[in-house]
Amino acid sequence: MNAMYQRKIIVEGQLTEASSVLTKVEQDIAFLQHRINLMKKQTIPNSIVIETYEAMLKSRRSVLAWLQDGNNPDDMV
C-alpha cells in the first residue's frame, strides 16, 4: 500500500486501519485451518464442529479477499 494512502474502514463504530483488520483476519484463518486439521485427525471427529469451523473459515476468506482487493471470491470464476 502506498504510504500516503492508507485504507480505513469502520469496525464497531471506530475508524480503523484496514491493514490491522487484515492481520487479524489472517490470524483467524490460520487458527481455523489448524483447528480443522487437528479435529479431522481425532479418532472420532465431531463433524458438526468441523462444519461450523469450515463455514467460519469460508467467511474469513471472503473478508480477506474483500480487504485485499474488494473482490468477493464467489464472484470470481
C-alpha positions as CSV (number, residue, x, y, z in Angstrom):
1,M,0.0,0.0,0.0
2,N,1.1,3.5,-0.7
3,A,2.4,5.2,2.4
4,M,0.4,8.3,1.5
5,Y,-2.8,6.3,1.2
6,Q,-3.9,4.1,4.0
7,R,-7.3,2.5,3.6
8,K,-9.5,2.9,6.6
9,I,-12.7,1.0,7.4
10,I,-15.2,1.3,10.2
11,V,-15.1,-1.6,12.7
12,E,-17.5,-1.5,15.6
13,G,-18.1,2.2,15.1
14,Q,-14.4,3.1,15.1
15,L,-12.3,4.2,12.1
16,T,-9.6,1.6,11.8
17,E,-6.6,0.9,9.5
18,A,-7.6,-1.9,7.1
19,S,-4.1,-3.4,7.5
20,S,-4.7,-4.1,11.2
21,V,-8.0,-5.8,10.4
22,L,-6.3,-7.8,7.6
23,T,-3.7,-9.1,10.0
24,K,-6.4,-10.2,12.5
25,V,-8.4,-12.0,9.7
26,E,-5.2,-13.8,8.5
27,Q,-4.6,-14.9,12.1
28,D,-8.2,-16.2,12.3
29,I,-7.7,-18.1,9.1
30,A,-4.5,-19.8,10.3
31,F,-6.2,-20.7,13.7
32,L,-9.3,-22.2,12.0
33,Q,-7.2,-24.2,9.5
34,H,-5.1,-25.6,12.3
35,R,-8.1,-26.5,14.4
36,I,-9.9,-28.1,11.5
37,N,-6.8,-30.2,10.7
38,L,-6.5,-31.3,14.3
39,M,-10.1,-32.2,14.7
40,K,-10.1,-34.2,11.5
41,K,-7.3,-36.3,12.9
42,Q,-9.2,-37.3,16.1
43,T,-10.4,-40.9,16.5
44,I,-14.0,-39.7,16.4
45,P,-14.1,-36.3,14.7
46,N,-17.0,-34.1,15.6
47,S,-18.5,-33.4,12.2
48,I,-20.8,-30.6,13.5
49,V,-18.0,-28.6,14.9
50,I,-15.8,-29.2,11.8
51,E,-18.6,-28.0,9.6
52,T,-19.1,-24.9,11.8
53,Y,-15.3,-24.1,11.7
54,E,-15.3,-24.7,7.9
55,A,-18.2,-22.2,7.5
56,M,-16.3,-19.7,9.6
57,L,-13.2,-20.3,7.5
58,K,-15.1,-19.6,4.3
59,S,-16.4,-16.4,5.8
60,R,-13.0,-15.2,6.9
61,R,-11.5,-16.0,3.5
62,S,-14.3,-13.8,1.9
63,V,-13.4,-11.0,4.2
64,L,-9.7,-11.4,3.5
65,A,-10.4,-11.2,-0.3
66,W,-12.5,-8.1,0.2
67,L,-9.9,-6.4,2.3
68,Q,-7.1,-7.3,-0.2
69,D,-8.8,-6.2,-3.4
70,G,-12.5,-5.6,-2.9
71,N,-13.5,-8.9,-4.7
72,N,-15.8,-11.5,-3.4
73,P,-14.3,-14.9,-4.1
74,D,-17.8,-16.2,-5.0
75,D,-17.9,-13.7,-7.9
76,M,-14.6,-14.8,-9.3
77,V,-14.8,-17.5,-12.0
